[in-house]
Amino acid sequence: MAFTNTDLTNVEAAIVALATGEREVSVSLGDKQIRYAEAEIDKLRTLRTEIKTELQAGAGRRRFLLTQTSKGL
């Protein structure tokens, strides 16, 4: 599943809600609506890690090579 930054924001908001006393939260991921109870906060944390990993892999890093010479070019 391709995740978006909005999905990450929704999951993080759900984690905060459960950590501050909510008994149940609902998370929207794409076209899905998933409910999590306070006992499932670890599942949400795992999901957050998966989303972050996928978003970072999709963004990719720009690599460059820095060259330095002592005799000039």
C-alpha positions in Angstrom: 0.0 0.0 0.0 1.3 3.4 -0.9 1.2 5.7 2.1 1.1 9.5 2.2 2.1 12.2 4.6 -1.6 12.5 5.5 -1.7 8.9 6.6 1.3 9.5 8.8 -0.3 12.5 10.4 -3.5 10.6 11.0 -1.7 7.7 12.7 0.4 10.0 14.8 -2.8 11.9 15.9 -4.4 8.5 16.8 -1.4 7.6 18.9 -1.6 10.8 20.8 -5.3 10.4 21.4 -4.9 6.9 22.8 -2.0 8.0 24.9 -4.0 10.8 26.4 -6.9 8.7 27.5 -9.2 8.0 24.5 -10.6 4.5 24.6 -11.0 4.1 20.8 -9.8 6.0 17.7 -10.5 5.7 14.1 -7.8 6.1 11.5 -8.3 6.9 7.8 -5.7 5.2 5.5 -6.5 6.0 1.9 -10.0 4.7 1.4 -10.0 2.5 4.5 -11.3 3.4 8.0 -9.7 1.4 10.8 -10.6 1.4 14.5 -8.0 0.9 17.2 -8.6 0.4 20.9 -6.2 1.6 23.6 -4.8 -1.9 23.9 -3.7 -1.7 20.3 -1.4 1.3 20.6 1.6 -0.9 19.8 0.1 -1.8 16.4 -0.3 1.9 15.7 3.3 2.5 16.6 4.4 -0.3 14.3 2.2 1.1 11.5 3.8 4.6 12.0 7.3 3.0 11.6 6.2 1.3 8.4 4.7 4.5 7.0 7.9 6.5 7.9 10.1 3.8 6.3 8.1 3.8 3.1 7.9 7.5 2.8 11.7 7.8 3.3 12.4 5.1 0.8 10.1 6.8 -1.7 11.8 10.2 -1.3 15.2 8.7 -1.8 18.5 10.5 -1.1 20.3 12.7 -3.6 23.8 11.6 -3.8 26.7 13.6 -5.0 30.4 13.2 -5.3 32.7 16.0 -4.1 36.0 16.1 -5.8 39.1 18.0 -4.6 42.4 18.3 -6.3 45.7 19.9 -5.3 47.1 20.7 -8.7 44.1 22.5 -10.2 41.9 21.5 -13.0 
